[in-house]
Amino acid sequence: MRISTIGCGYLGAVYAASMASIGHEVLGLDVDQKKVDDLNRGIAPFHEPGFEKVLQDALEAGRLRFSTDYSHAADYTAHVICVGTPQLIDAAGADLTYVHAAVDALIPHLAEDAVVLGRSTVPVGTAASLRERLRAAGRENALAWNPEFLREGFAVEDTLRPDRIVYGLPEDPAESARARAVLDEMYGTMLENGTPLVAGNYATAELVKVSANSFLATKISFINAVAEVCEATGADVSVIAEAIGLDDRIGPKFLRAGIGFGGGCLPKDIRAFMARAGELGVTEALGFLREVDHVNNRRRDHVVNMARQALGGAFTGKRVAVLGAAFKPDSDDTRQSPALYIASKISGRGADVVVTDPAANARVHAERPNLAVAEDAYAAAAGADIVLLLTEWTQFKELDPVRLREVVGTPTMIDGRNVLDPAAWREAGWTYRSMGRP
């Protein structure tokens, strides 16, 4: 098939390269000329394991190219909207500016039988409004919604071998049949391999993504709330998590207490979900998500307070090493990063903060010029009065506590992700603290 993707950020670029890798001819469209030029040269604009090779292989095979000219997509069968939907600057809802701009830019170039597909995470009701936008412009093209479920660090795998595919189809039978035929052909390889398919209407597909993210955020904040109680009682949240995770109704995933979630999806998606519920007159239905958000934000300030107490009550004149800046490992994404928030907060209170991250150092240097950046954990910790592990990169989990102690000023570790062995670090002479564990 001939597929265009509108938006070549994290979602769109990975989707374009992955779809080309399974045999489709793909055109990636974006308004950023530099990004387009880099992608056409096989240069990934972000860190994502495995992506650059898939990108380069697809380019070499001649099935993938990138452009800023929408007219190049005039004879393509499917157009996939992959633009961002960030949180509004002055409100909790999602900003649909880029979604509307993508559709408006497509309209003059849509072939009569082309299908418009959405993968961006949008408030419920968006697909229906975009369909009306097409109709108002005199276009009868079929529109469907096909939400993405990518995990940063696993995006290529999640695109090529998803755990489910969701179709949000229009009510009109003929339009629905046309959209479904295109989707079935696009994902034919995956469907033949047994990937589960779930089909519903527009609203259902739109709600699937935000519901999944909200449930995940709730699970993370739940165990972090339990960690708060554990710290007040001497209980061990890791043992509690192990015990409740053995209940197959709950499961063990995402039950490790820590400093909370971040990134470009969970924080803004739960806020947008709440905002949309308010617009629909069902505010109370999602009221619990407000506390989920509050718990998540509290964890960040809790670590700042833990560090201050460990330093004798003040940060001024202290050297603090922060291990991690990305919101999660195997990514250079610092959006809503708990680690970067904590580092900035401590710096703002007078500490000399040195950050290191295997992938995000360049972003830290650009976004937080007040923070010093070190090449690795040992350089960051040199002379430090305290070390904070805030992103669970493998490099940090495998640190040698004996070697690290030799370079620090004071051997104090706060393990914000509960990934280190407390006994090993204490045996090496460290004062060790973690989240919700004695």
C-alpha positions in Angstrom: 0.0 0.0 0.0 0.9 3.7 -0.4 0.7 5.3 3.1 1.5 8.8 4.2 2.1 9.7 7.8 1.4 13.3 8.9 3.8 14.3 11.6 7.3 12.8 11.9 7.9 13.1 15.6 8.3 10.1 17.9 5.0 8.4 16.9 5.0 9.3 13.2 8.7 8.5 12.4 8.6 5.1 14.1 5.3 4.3 12.4 6.5 5.3 9.0 9.7 3.3 9.2 8.0 0.3 10.7 5.3 0.2 8.1 7.8 0.5 5.3 9.8 -2.4 6.8 6.8 -4.7 6.3 6.5 -3.8 2.6 4.4 -0.7 2.3 5.5 2.4 0.4 5.5 5.2 3.0 5.8 9.0 2.7 6.5 10.9 6.0 5.2 14.5 6.0 6.3 17.1 8.4 6.6 20.9 8.5 10.1 20.8 10.0 12.6 20.8 7.1 15.6 19.9 9.3 13.8 16.9 10.7 12.8 15.8 7.2 16.4 16.2 6.0 17.8 14.2 8.9 15.3 11.4 8.5 16.0 11.2 4.7 19.7 10.8 5.7 18.8 8.0 8.1 19.5 10.1 11.2 17.1 9.5 14.1 15.9 12.7 15.8 15.5 10.9 19.1 16.8 8.0 21.0 14.8 4.8 20.5 16.4 1.3 20.5 16.3 -0.3 17.1 14.7 2.6 15.3 17.7 3.9 13.4 18.4 0.6 11.8 14.7 0.1 10.7 14.8 3.7 9.4 18.0 3.1 7.4 16.9 -0.3 6.0 13.6 1.1 4.8 15.3 4.1 3.1 17.8 1.8 1.4 15.0 -0.4 0.2 13.4 2.6 -1.5 10.1 2.2 0.4 10.4 5.2 2.6 11.0 8.9 2.1 10.2 12.2 3.9 9.0 15.5 2.7 7.4 18.8 3.7 5.3 18.9 0.5 1.8 17.5 1.0 1.2 17.4 -2.7 3.5 14.4 -2.9 0.8 12.4 -1.1 -1.9 13.1 -3.7 -2.2 9.6 -5.0 -1.7 7.7 -1.7 -4.3 5.3 -0.4 -4.1 6.0 3.4 -3.1 9.1 5.3 -2.3 8.5 9.0 -2.4 11.5 11.4 0.5 11.1 13.9 0.9 14.6 15.2 1.2 15.6 18.9 -1.7 16.6 21.1 0.1 18.4 24.0 -1.6 19.8 27.0 -3.0 23.3 26.6 -0.8 26.0 28.0 -3.6 27.5 30.1 -5.9 24.5 30.8 -5.9 20.8 31.4 -7.4 19.8 28.0 -5.5 18.6 24.9 -4.4 21.1 22.2 -5.8 19.9 18.9 -4.1 22.6 16.8 -1.7 20.2 15.1 -4.5 17.7 14.4 -6.7 20.3 12.7 -3.7 21.7 10.8 -2.8 18.2 9.5 -6.3 17.6 8.2 -6.5 21.0 6.6 -3.2 20.5 4.9 -4.4 17.2 3.6 -7.7 18.3 2.2 -6.5 19.8 -1.1 -4.5 16.7 -1.9 -6.9 13.8 -1.0 -7.7 11.4 -3.8 -11.4 10.5 -4.0 -11.0 7.0 -2.6 -8.3 7.8 0.0 -8.9 7.0 3.7 -7.9 9.3 6.6 -6.8 7.5 9.7 -6.0 8.9 13.1 -3.4 7.5 15.5 -2.9 10.6 17.7 -4.3 10.4 21.2 -7.3 12.8 21.2 -10.3 13.6 23.4 -13.4 11.6 22.7 -15.5 13.3 20.0 -12.5 14.4 17.9 -12.9 11.9 15.1 -16.5 12.8 14.6 -15.6 16.5 14.4 -12.8 15.8 11.9 -15.2 13.9 9.7 -17.5 16.9 9.7 -14.4 19.1 8.9 -13.8 16.9 5.8 -17.5 17.1 4.8 -17.5 20.9 5.2 -14.6 21.1 2.8 -16.6 19.0 0.2 -14.6 15.8 0.9 -16.4 12.4 1.2 -13.3 10.4 2.2 -13.7 7.7 4.8 -12.2 8.5 8.2 -11.3 6.0 10.9 -9.5 6.1 14.2 -6.7 3.6 15.0 -5.1 4.5 18.3 -1.5 3.7 19.1 -0.2 2.0 22.2 3.5 2.6 22.0 5.9 2.3 24.9 9.0 4.4 24.6 12.0 2.1 24.5 9.9 -0.6 22.8 8.3 1.5 20.1 9.5 -0.5 17.1 8.4 -3.8 18.7 5.1 -2.4 19.7 4.4 -1.1 16.1 5.5 -4.3 14.4 4.2 -6.8 17.0 1.4 -5.0 18.8 -0.5 -6.8 21.6 -3.8 -5.5 20.0 -5.0 -3.4 17.1 -8.1 -1.2 17.6 -10.3 0.2 14.8 -12.7 3.1 15.4 -15.0 2.9 12.4 -17.7 5.4 11.1 -21.4 4.6 11.5 -22.1 4.8 7.7 -21.9 1.2 6.5 -20.2 2.0 3.1 -17.7 4.3 4.7 -17.0 1.8 7.4 -16.4 -1.0 4.9 -14.0 1.1 2.9 -12.0 2.2 6.0 -12.0 -1.4 7.4 -10.7 -2.8 4.1 -7.8 -0.4 4.1 -6.9 -1.1 7.7 -7.1 -4.8 7.1 -4.7 -4.5 4.2 -2.3 -2.3 6.1 -2.2 -4.6 9.1 -2.6 -7.9 7.1 0.7 -9.3 8.2 0.0 -8.7 11.9 -3.5 -10.0 11.7 -2.4 -13.1 10.0 0.1 -13.6 12.8 -2.8 -13.6 15.3 -2.7 -10.1 16.7 -6.1 -9.5 18.4 -8.4 -7.0 16.6 -10.9 -5.0 18.5 -13.4 -2.9 16.5 -15.8 -0.3 17.7 -17.1 3.2 16.8 -15.1 6.5 16.9 -15.8 7.2 20.6 -14.9 3.7 21.7 -11.5 3.8 19.9 -10.7 7.3 21.3 -11.6 6.2 24.8 -9.5 3.0 24.6 -6.2 4.8 24.6 -6.9 7.3 27.4 -8.6 4.6 29.5 -5.5 2.4 29.2 -3.2 5.2 30.1 -5.4 6.3 33.0 -5.5 2.7 34.4 -1.7 2.4 34.2 -1.3 5.8 35.9 -3.7 4.7 38.6 -1.8 1.5 39.3 1.5 3.4 39.5 0.1 6.0 41.9 -1.6 3.4 44.0 1.6 1.6 44.9 3.3 5.0 45.5 0.5 5.9 47.9 1.0 2.6 49.7 4.7 3.5 49.9 3.8 6.7 51.8 2.0 4.6 54.4 4.9 2.1 54.5 7.3 4.9 55.3 5.1 6.0 58.2 4.8 2.5 59.6 8.1 0.7 58.8 6.4 -1.7 56.3 8.2 -2.8 53.1 6.3 -1.8 50.0 8.4 -4.1 47.8 7.1 -7.1 49.8 3.6 -5.8 49.7 3.9 -5.4 45.9 5.2 -8.9 45.5 2.3 -10.3 47.6 -0.5 -8.5 45.9 1.1 -9.0 42.4 0.7 -12.7 42.9 -3.1 -12.2 42.7 -3.9 -12.8 39.1 -6.6 -10.2 39.2 -3.9 -7.6 39.9 -0.7 -8.8 38.4 2.9 -7.7 39.2 3.6 -5.2 36.5 4.0 -1.5 37.4 3.9 -2.2 41.1 7.4 -0.9 41.9 7.2 2.2 44.1 9.3 5.1 43.0 9.2 8.8 42.1 6.2 8.5 39.8 5.5 8.6 36.1 6.3 11.3 33.5 6.7 11.5 29.7 4.6 13.0 27.0 1.6 10.7 27.5 0.4 9.7 31.0 0.5 13.1 32.7 -1.2 15.0 29.9 -3.6 12.2 29.0 -5.1 11.8 32.4 -5.6 15.6 32.7 -7.2 15.8 29.2 -9.4 12.8 30.1 -10.6 14.7 33.2 -11.1 17.9 31.3 -13.2 16.1 28.6 -15.3 14.4 31.2 -16.1 17.9 32.6 -17.1 19.1 29.2 -19.4 16.1 28.9 -21.0 16.7 32.3 -19.6 13.6 34.0 -16.8 15.2 36.0 -17.3 13.0 39.1 -16.8 9.8 37.0 -13.1 10.6 36.7 -12.6 12.5 40.0 -10.3 9.8 41.3 -7.7 10.7 38.5 -7.2 14.1 40.3 -5.7 12.2 43.3 -3.7 9.9 40.9 -2.1 13.1 39.5 -1.6 14.5 43.0 0.1 11.4 44.3 2.4 11.4 41.3 3.5 14.9 41.9 3.9 14.4 45.6 6.5 11.7 45.0 8.8 14.2 43.3 8.7 16.7 46.2 9.1 13.8 48.6 12.5 12.9 47.1 13.6 16.5 47.3 12.7 16.5 51.0 14.4 13.2 51.6 17.6 14.6 50.1 17.4 17.8 52.1 17.0 15.9 55.3 19.9 13.6 54.4 22.1 16.7 53.9 21.3 18.1 57.3 18.4 20.3 56.4 19.8 22.6 53.6 21.1 22.3 50.1 23.2 25.4 50.0 26.9 24.6 49.2 26.2 20.9 48.7 27.1 18.8 45.7 24.3 16.6 44.4 24.8 13.9 41.8 21.6 12.9 39.9 21.7 9.7 37.9 19.1 10.0 35.2 17.2 12.7 33.4 14.9 11.0 30.9 11.5 10.0 32.3 12.3 6.4 31.7 15.3 4.3 30.6 16.0 3.6 26.9 14.7 7.0 26.0 16.0 10.6 25.8 12.5 12.0 26.4 12.6 14.6 29.2 9.0 15.7 29.0 7.4 15.8 32.4 10.5 13.9 33.7 10.4 13.4 37.5 14.2 13.1 37.5 14.7 16.4 35.8 12.0 18.1 38.0 13.9 16.9 41.1 17.3 18.0 39.8 16.0 21.4 38.9 14.2 21.9 42.2 17.3 21.0 44.2 19.4 23.3 42.0 17.0 26.1 42.7 17.5 25.6 46.4 21.2 26.3 46.2 22.8 22.9 45.5 25.5 22.3 42.9 23.7 19.7 40.9 25.5 17.4 38.3 23.3 15.2 36.1 24.2 12.3 33.9 22.0 10.3 31.6 23.1 7.7 28.9 20.8 9.3 26.3 19.5 12.6 27.5 22.6 14.6 28.3 22.3 16.8 25.2 18.7 17.6 26.1 19.6 18.5 29.7 22.3 20.8 28.5 19.9 22.5 26.1 16.8 22.6 28.4 18.4 23.2 31.8 21.7 25.2 31.2 21.9 25.8 35.0 22.5 22.1 35.6 26.0 20.6 35.0 26.2 17.5 32.9 28.7 14.6 33.4 29.6 11.8 31.0 28.8 9.0 33.4 27.8 8.1 36.9 31.3 8.1 38.3 32.1 11.5 36.9 28.8 12.9 38.2 29.3 11.5 41.7 32.9 12.8 42.1 33.0 14.7 45.4 29.2 14.5 45.8 27.6 14.9 49.2 24.7 12.7 48.1 23.8 10.6 45.0 20.2 10.3 43.7 19.3 7.4 41.3 16.2 8.7 39.5 16.0 6.8 36.2 16.5 3.1 36.2 19.0 2.7 33.4 20.8 -0.7 33.4 24.1 1.2 33.7 22.9 2.6 37.0 21.4 -0.6 38.4 24.7 -2.3 37.8 26.9 0.3 39.5 29.7 -1.0 41.8 29.0 0.5 45.2 32.6 0.0 46.3 34.0 1.8 43.3 31.4 4.6 43.5 32.2 5.1 47.2 35.8 5.8 46.3 34.8 8.9 44.3 32.1 10.5 46.4 32.5 13.0 49.2 29.9 11.4 51.4 28.5 7.9 50.6 24.7 8.6 50.8 22.4 7.1 48.2 18.7 7.8 47.6 17.4 5.1 45.3 14.3 6.7 43.8 13.4 3.7 41.7 14.0 0.8 44.3 16.3 -1.0 41.9 19.5 -1.4 44.0 20.2 -4.1 46.5 20.0 -2.4 49.9 22.2 -4.9 51.7 25.0 -4.7 49.1 25.1 -0.9 49.3 25.0 -0.8 53.1 27.7 -3.4 53.3 29.9 -1.2 51.0 29.5 1.6 53.6 26.6 3.6 52.1 23.8 5.3 53.9 21.0 4.0 51.7 17.4 5.1 51.5 14.7 4.1 49.0 11.0 4.5 48.4 8.7 2.8 51.0 11.3 0.3 52.2 12.7 0.3 55.8 
